[in-house]
């Protein structure tokens, strides 16, 4: 069983946010946690933003950065199809990185038909698009 986490869900593993407990419980149920390769950059960007906004102390920021970097090799890192991602931008009105995450999850779905795949994101429009594309979506609501 594979759980695909968009960056907004991945952040919840490292920072206390609404629904962090739910995401942490989900990862215990799945054998493989997957995300797109762009999630690394997105995660660093999200942490930088939280640090600049003084939502994270310097020590917490450095601790989370270190933990995330250590954990990164444990995730199944997925590529994406840039043309398919562009189609998702047009088809669903998704933001560019959201369409990339959807394309990455669809890539898993196409290549691993024998394995159960669940998708999660904190972005409702991305979750709706994922459901429309036939993905099982784990929702926070």
N, C-alpha and C positions, 0 to 999 in steps of 0.2 A: 504494500500500500504506500502510495506517494502523496505527500501533502505539499502543494505548491503554495509558497507564500510570496505575495507581492510585498514590496518594501514597506508599505504602511502596516502590514501585519508583522513583518519581520522585526520592525522597530519595537514592537510590543514584547518581544522576547528579551530585550535588553533594557528597556525603560518602563517605569511604572506609568501606565496609561490606562484609560478605560478599556476593558476587555483583555488586558494583558494576561490575566489569570486563565481566560478561555483559550487563548492561543497557546499558552504553556501547557494546558491540559491536552490540547490537540496533538502537540508534538510527541507526547508520550504514547499516543495511540497509533502513530504511523511509523513505518519502518524507515522511510526515506523522506527527508525534508529537502525540497528543491526550490530553487529560485533562479532568476535570470542573472547572467553575468553583470548586467548593469546595476544590480542591486547593491553591489559593493560600493560603487561611487555614490549611488543615491543614499545609502546608509550613512556614509561619511558626511555627505551634505546635510542630512537631517540632524546628525549629531552636532555638526558645526553651527548650524542655525540655532539649535537649543542652547548651545554654549554661549553664543553671542547674545542671545536673549536673556542670559543669566538664569535659565531653567536648570542648568547643570553646573555644579561647581567644577573647578579645574581638576580636582582629584577624581570626581565621579566621571567626568568627561574622559580623562585618560584611562581610567579603569574600564569603561565601556568600550572604548576604542581597542584596547588591548584584548579584551575578551572576544569582541567581534572578530578581530583579525585572527585570533587563535581558533575560533570556531569555523571560520570560512571554509577551510578544507574539508570539513565534515558535511557540508551541504552538497547536494547534487547541483552543480552549476550548469545551467542550460543556456544554449545559444538561442537565437530567434531568426525568423525569416523577415527581413526588412520590407519586402513587398507585401507580405501578409499583414505586417504591422501597419503599413500605410493604408491598406484596405480597411482595417479596423478603425483607424482615425476617421475615415470618411463614413463608414457604415454606421458607427456608433457614436461618433463625435468625441472619441476618447482623447485624452492628452497623450502626447507622444510616448512617454515612458509607460503609461498604462497600456497602450496598444502593444508595446514591446513585451510586457509581461504576459499579456493574453496570447501573443504569438508563441512565446516560449512554452507556455502551458499546453497550447495546442500541439506543439512539436512533440511533447511527451505523449500526449494522447494518441497521436498518429503512430509514433514509433513503438509504444509499449501498450498495445491493445490488451495484453494479457494481465495488466496490473491496474488495480483500482486507483484512480487519481481524484483528489479533492483540491479545490482551489479556494484561496482566501485572500481577501484584501479589505482594508477599511474603507475603500472607495466604493460607494454604492453603485455608481454608474459602471465601474469596471466589473463588479459582481453581476450586474444585470447583463452586461455584454457576454461575460463568461458563461452564464446560464443559457443565454440565447445561442451560444456556440456549442451547447451540449455538454458543458463541464458541470460536474457536481460542485456546488458552491457551499462552503461553510460560512454561514453568516453570523455576525455578532448580534444581530437583532432578533 
